[in-house]
Amino acid sequence: MIPAAGLGTRFLPATKAMPKEMLPVVDKPAIQYVVEEATAAGIDDVLIIIGRNKNNLSNHFDSVPELESTLERKGDHSKLAKVQHSSELADIHFVRQGEPKGLGHAVLRAKAHVGDHPFAVLLGDDLIDERDPLLTTMLDEHTKRGAAIVALMEVDPDSIHLYGAAAVEATDDEGVVKVTGLVEKPAKEDAPSNLAIIGRYVLSPSVFEILERTEPGKGGEIQLTDALQEMAADPDGPGVYGVVFRGRRYDTGDRVDYIKAIVQLAADREDLGPELRPWFKDFAAKL
C-alpha cells in the first residue's frame, strides 16, 4: 500500500497540477521506484491511496497503445520496453482518501482491499536504493515474529524532530530491535533515541481495529505512530520490532534532498555517470 494523497505543497508551483509522486527522479517518477521496490520483494498487488488531481498516477501505470505503436513502428525497442515496464510491474489498484487526514487514516482506507492479509506500507518520499534491500528483510521478520515491523535509521539528533522516534531494546538478531515506545516528531531533548522511523512498515490487519479508534494526534491527523505505540505497549500482543537500515536512502520530500537524490542516482548510473562525475567535480571546484 502506497499513500499518495498529499498535496505536495513544498514543491509548489510544480505540484499545482502534477502529483508530487510523479516528479521525475532522473528519468522515472518517484512512485515508480517505490512500486519497483515492492515487486522486487515479491509483492505483485499494489494499492495506491490517492486524493484530488492524482489521475496522472493511474495514467502512468496504464498502457498507452498509441505511444507504444508509434515506438514499435520506429523500431525504438529500448524506449518501448521502458514504457511497457511501468504498466507490467504489478496489479495496481487505486482508492481515494478523500480528505488528507494523516498517514493512519490513509492506511485505514486500505482495509477493504487488504482483508485478512498482512501488508506493507511504503511511503513515496523515501526511496531505498535497490542495491540495499530492506523490504525483503522486513517481510521475513514479520513472518518470523508475527509482529508489526518498522524500518529504523539513525539520524542526526538535531533532525529527530522531523521523524517518529523509537525507544528500543536489543534482540539476539543483529540489526533487529524490539520497539518499546514511539514518539511522533519529538523535540531533541524529548526523543527516546536517534533511531527514526523511515517510510517502510509491514503490518497485520489487526492495525485497522486500532486505527478506527485512534483519535487525531499531532497536527490534528490520525497518526500511524499512535497506533504502533499502542501495539508496542500491549503486553499480550506480538509487539513491534524494528529493522535498522544502514543502506542508501534518498529523501525526496524536501527540495534540497530531492536534488541530492537525483545527483546521487544519476552519478551511479552506468549510462550517465561517466559523463556526469567529471562535470560534478569541475562544477564543485568552481563554487
C-alpha positions in Angstrom: 0.0 0.0 0.0 1.4 3.4 -1.1 -0.1 6.6 0.4 -0.1 9.2 -2.3 -2.9 11.7 -1.3 -0.7 14.5 0.0 -0.8 18.0 -1.5 3.0 18.3 -2.1 3.0 22.0 -1.0 6.7 22.1 -0.5 7.2 21.7 -4.3 4.7 24.4 -5.5 4.2 25.5 -8.2 5.5 22.3 -9.8 2.8 20.3 -7.9 0.0 22.7 -8.6 -1.2 20.3 -11.4 1.2 17.4 -11.0 1.2 15.0 -8.1 4.5 15.2 -6.1 4.8 11.4 -6.6 5.1 12.0 -10.3 8.1 14.4 -10.1 10.9 12.8 -12.0 14.0 11.3 -10.2 16.4 11.2 -13.1 14.1 9.7 -15.7 11.4 7.9 -13.7 8.7 9.3 -11.4 9.4 8.8 -7.8 6.5 6.5 -7.3 7.8 4.0 -9.9 10.9 3.4 -7.8 8.6 2.6 -4.8 6.5 0.2 -6.9 9.6 -1.5 -8.3 10.9 -1.9 -4.7 7.7 -3.7 -3.7 7.7 -6.0 -6.7 11.4 -6.8 -6.2 10.4 -8.1 -2.7 7.8 -10.4 -4.3 4.7 -8.2 -3.9 2.5 -8.3 -7.0 -0.6 -6.5 -5.7 -0.2 -2.7 -5.1 -2.8 -0.4 -3.7 -2.2 3.4 -4.1 -4.2 5.8 -1.9 -4.8 8.9 -3.9 -6.5 12.3 -3.5 -7.8 15.0 -5.8 -5.9 15.8 -9.0 -4.0 12.5 -8.9 -5.2 11.0 -12.1 -1.6 11.2 -13.6 -0.7 8.4 -11.2 -3.1 5.9 -12.7 -2.3 7.1 -16.2 1.4 6.4 -15.7 0.7 2.8 -14.8 -1.8 2.2 -17.6 -0.7 1.0 -21.1 -0.6 3.7 -23.8 -1.3 1.9 -27.1 -0.8 5.0 -29.3 2.6 5.7 -27.9 3.6 2.0 -27.9 2.5 1.5 -31.5 4.5 4.6 -32.6 7.6 3.4 -30.9 7.1 -0.1 -32.4 6.8 1.4 -35.9 10.0 3.4 -35.4 11.8 0.3 -34.2 12.7 2.1 -30.9 12.5 -1.1 -28.8 14.5 0.4 -25.9 12.0 3.1 -25.2 9.1 0.8 -25.9 10.4 -1.6 -23.2 10.6 1.3 -20.7 7.1 2.5 -21.5 5.7 -1.1 -21.1 7.7 -1.8 -18.0 5.6 0.5 -15.8 2.3 -1.0 -16.9 3.5 -4.5 -16.4 5.1 -4.1 -12.9 2.1 -5.3 -10.8 -1.6 -5.5 -10.4 -2.1 -1.9 -9.3 -5.3 -0.5 -7.7 -6.4 2.9 -6.6 -8.6 4.1 -3.7 -9.4 7.7 -2.9 -8.6 9.0 0.6 -11.0 12.0 0.3 -9.5 14.4 2.8 -5.9 14.0 3.8 -6.3 13.2 7.5 -2.9 11.7 8.2 -1.0 8.5 7.5 -3.1 6.5 9.9 -6.3 7.5 8.0 -4.7 6.6 4.7 -3.7 3.2 5.9 -7.3 2.7 7.2 -8.6 3.3 3.7 -6.8 0.1 2.6 -8.9 -2.1 5.0 -11.4 -3.4 2.4 -8.6 -4.2 -0.1 -6.2 -5.8 2.4 -8.8 -8.0 4.1 -7.1 -10.6 6.4 -3.7 -10.5 4.9 -0.5 -8.8 6.2 0.6 -5.9 4.1 3.4 -3.5 3.6 3.2 0.3 3.7 5.7 2.2 1.5 5.9 6.0 1.6 6.8 7.6 -1.6 9.1 10.3 -0.1 11.6 7.6 0.9 13.4 5.9 -1.9 15.5 2.9 -0.9 18.4 2.0 -3.2 17.8 -1.3 -5.0 21.3 -2.3 -4.1 20.4 -2.2 -0.4 17.3 -4.3 0.0 15.2 -3.5 3.1 11.6 -4.6 2.5 12.6 -8.3 2.0 14.2 -8.4 5.4 11.1 -6.7 7.0 8.8 -9.2 5.4 10.9 -12.1 6.7 10.9 -10.6 10.2 7.1 -10.3 10.1 6.7 -13.9 9.0 9.1 -15.0 11.8 7.6 -12.9 14.7 4.0 -12.1 13.6 4.7 -8.6 14.9 4.5 -5.2 13.2 7.8 -4.3 11.7 9.1 -0.8 11.1 12.2 0.5 9.3 14.5 2.5 11.6 17.5 4.6 10.7 20.0 6.5 12.7 19.7 10.3 12.1 21.4 13.4 13.4 19.8 14.1 16.8 19.2 17.7 15.6 16.9 16.2 12.9 14.9 13.8 15.0 12.0 16.3 15.3 11.2 15.6 11.7 10.5 11.9 12.3 8.8 9.5 14.6 11.5 8.3 17.2 11.7 4.9 18.7 12.7 3.6 22.1 14.2 0.2 21.6 15.7 -2.9 23.3 18.3 -5.2 21.7 17.4 -8.6 20.4 19.5 -11.6 19.7 19.3 -10.8 16.0 21.8 -8.3 14.7 20.1 -5.3 13.1 16.7 -6.1 14.7 15.4 -4.3 17.8 12.3 -4.5 19.9 10.4 -1.2 19.9 9.2 -0.3 23.4 7.8 3.1 22.6 7.3 5.6 19.8 7.1 9.4 19.8 5.9 11.4 16.8 8.2 14.3 15.9 9.7 14.9 19.4 11.9 17.8 20.4 15.6 16.8 20.5 15.5 16.8 24.3 12.4 14.6 24.5 13.5 12.0 21.9 14.0 8.4 23.3 16.8 7.8 20.7 18.1 9.0 17.4 16.5 6.0 15.7 13.9 7.5 13.3 11.1 5.6 11.6 11.6 5.9 7.9 8.8 5.2 5.4 8.5 1.4 5.4 6.1 -0.7 7.5 4.9 -4.3 7.5 1.6 -4.7 9.4 -1.0 -7.2 10.3 -4.7 -6.4 9.6 -5.2 -6.0 13.3 -3.9 -2.5 12.9 -7.2 -1.4 11.3 -9.2 -2.0 14.6 -6.7 0.2 16.4 -6.7 2.9 13.8 -10.6 3.0 13.9 -10.5 4.1 17.5 -7.3 6.2 17.3 -8.1 9.9 18.0 -6.4 12.6 15.9 -3.0 13.4 17.3 -0.2 15.8 16.4 -1.4 18.2 13.6 -5.0 17.1 14.0 -4.3 14.0 12.0 -4.7 10.3 12.7 -1.1 9.2 13.2 0.0 5.6 12.4 2.7 6.2 15.1 0.0 6.4 17.7 -1.5 3.0 16.7 2.0 1.5 16.7 2.7 2.9 20.1 -0.5 1.1 21.4 0.7 -2.2 19.8 4.2 -1.8 21.3 2.7 -1.3 24.8 0.4 -4.3 24.6 2.0 -7.0 26.8 -0.2 -9.7 25.3 0.3 -8.8 21.7 3.2 -9.7 19.3 4.6 -6.2 19.7 6.6 -4.0 17.3 10.1 -4.7 16.0 12.4 -2.5 14.0 14.9 -3.4 11.3 17.8 -0.9 11.5 18.6 0.2 7.9 22.2 1.3 7.2 22.0 1.4 3.4 21.4 4.1 0.9 18.1 6.1 1.3 17.1 9.1 -0.7 14.6 11.6 0.8 12.6 13.2 -2.0 10.2 15.0 0.3 12.5 18.0 0.7 13.6 20.2 -2.2 17.3 20.1 -1.4 17.3 16.4 -0.6 15.3 15.8 -3.8 18.0 17.4 -5.9 20.7 15.4 -3.9 18.8 12.2 -4.7 18.8 13.0 -8.5 22.5 13.8 -8.4 23.4 10.6 -6.4 21.3 8.3 -8.5 22.4 9.8 -11.8 26.1 9.7 -10.8 25.8 6.0 -10.1 24.1 5.1 -13.4 26.3 3.4 -16.0 24.7 5.3 -18.8 25.0 8.8 -17.2 27.7 8.5 -14.5 30.8 8.5 -16.7 29.9 11.9 -18.2 28.4 13.4 -15.1 31.0 12.6 -12.5 33.8 14.7 -14.1 31.4 17.5 -14.7 30.3 17.4 -11.0 34.0 17.7 -9.9 34.6 20.7 -12.2 31.4 22.4 -11.1 32.2 21.8 -7.4 35.7 23.2 -7.9 34.3 26.5 -9.2 32.0 27.0 -6.2 
